[in-house]
């Protein structure tokens, strides 16, 4: 497992950046960097189940099944990815999944003296997906900045 870490200075308050990352209408905008039409089902409450989903080219629902490992509002949120969703069905037990799960995706929000936010994102990735997501995460975090700053 490898970890991608991206950090960005955003000229918006922590609350605004938090809402940009996690509210449904904003989440869909910045996660399209990974997959167009991305959305989630579930809750950001600590301990809650959450599924990250999108339709594939055949119209089936694919994504990830996860849970919220930690939520300290406006400071830190950790997602524990537990498996895949294929055609709407969760897979948390196959050999392909247990080879990498659990994997974590962490968001750190730090207020700056100027009233902005330093956002740091850490994502655990299997070797198979590392190169792809090492390119996509910088684009995603830049999109979060654009949306948070009103773009």
WOJO-V553580 format. One record per pair of residues at least 24 apart in sequence whose ideal C-beta (glycine too) atoms are under 10 Angstrom apart, sorted by the first residue. I is the first residue (numbers start at 1). J is the second residue. Records with the same first field share a line. If there is no record, write none. Layout:
I: J  J
This chain:
1: 99  100  102  103  104  124  125  126  127  130
2: 123  124  125  126  127  129  130  131  133  134
3: 103  104  106  122  123  124  125  130
4: 105  121  122  123  124  125  129  130  133  134  135  136  137  138
5: 106  108  120  121  122  123  137
6: 119  120  121  122  123  134  137  138  139  140  141  142  144
7: 108  110  118  119  120  121  122  141
8: 117  118  119  120  121  138  141  142  144  145  148
9: 110  112  114  116  117  118  119  145
10: 109  112  116  117  118  119  141  144  145  146  147  148  149
11: 112  114  115  116  117  145  148  149  150
12: 115  116  117  119  144  145  147  148  149  150
13: 74  109  111  112  115  116  117  148
14: 73  74  75  109  110  111  112  115  116  117  118  119  148
15: 73  74  109  111  117
16: 116  117  147  148  149  150
17: 74  107  109  111  116  117  118  119  144  145  147  148  149
18: 44  73  74  75  77  107  109  117  119  148
19: 74  147  148
20: 117  119  143  144  145  146  147  148  149
21: 77  107  109  119  121  140  141  144  147  148
22: 71  73  77  107
25: 147
26: 143  144  147  148
27: 52  144  147
28: 54
29: 143  144  146  147
30: 139  140  141  142  143  144  145  146  147  148
31: 136  140  143  144
32: 140  143
33: 135  136  137  138  139  140  141  142  143  144
34: 132  133  136  137  139  140
35: 62  63  136
38: 63
39: 63
40: 64  66
41: 85
42: 66  67  68
43: 67  68  71
44: 68  71  73  77  79
45: 71
46: 70  71  72  73  77  78
47: 71
49: 82  90
50: 79  80  81
51: 83  85  88  90
52: 79  81  85  105
53: 85  88
54: 85
56: 86  87
58: 87
59: 87
60: 85  86  87  88  89
61: 85  86  87  88  89
62: 86  87  88  89
63: 88  90
64: 90  97  101  103  105
65: 89  90  91  92  97  101
66: 92  101  102  103  104  105
67: 102
69: 102  104  105  106
70: 104  106
71: 107
72: 108  109
73: 109
74: 109  111  117
75: 107  108  109  110  111
76: 106  107  108  109  110  120
77: 105  106  107  108  109
78: 104  105  106  107  108  122
79: 103  104  105  106  107  123
80: 104  105  106  124
81: 105  123  124
96: 126  128
99: 126  128
100: 124  125  126  127  128  129
101: 126
103: 129
105: 137
107: 144
116: 148  149
117: 144  145  148
119: 144  145  148
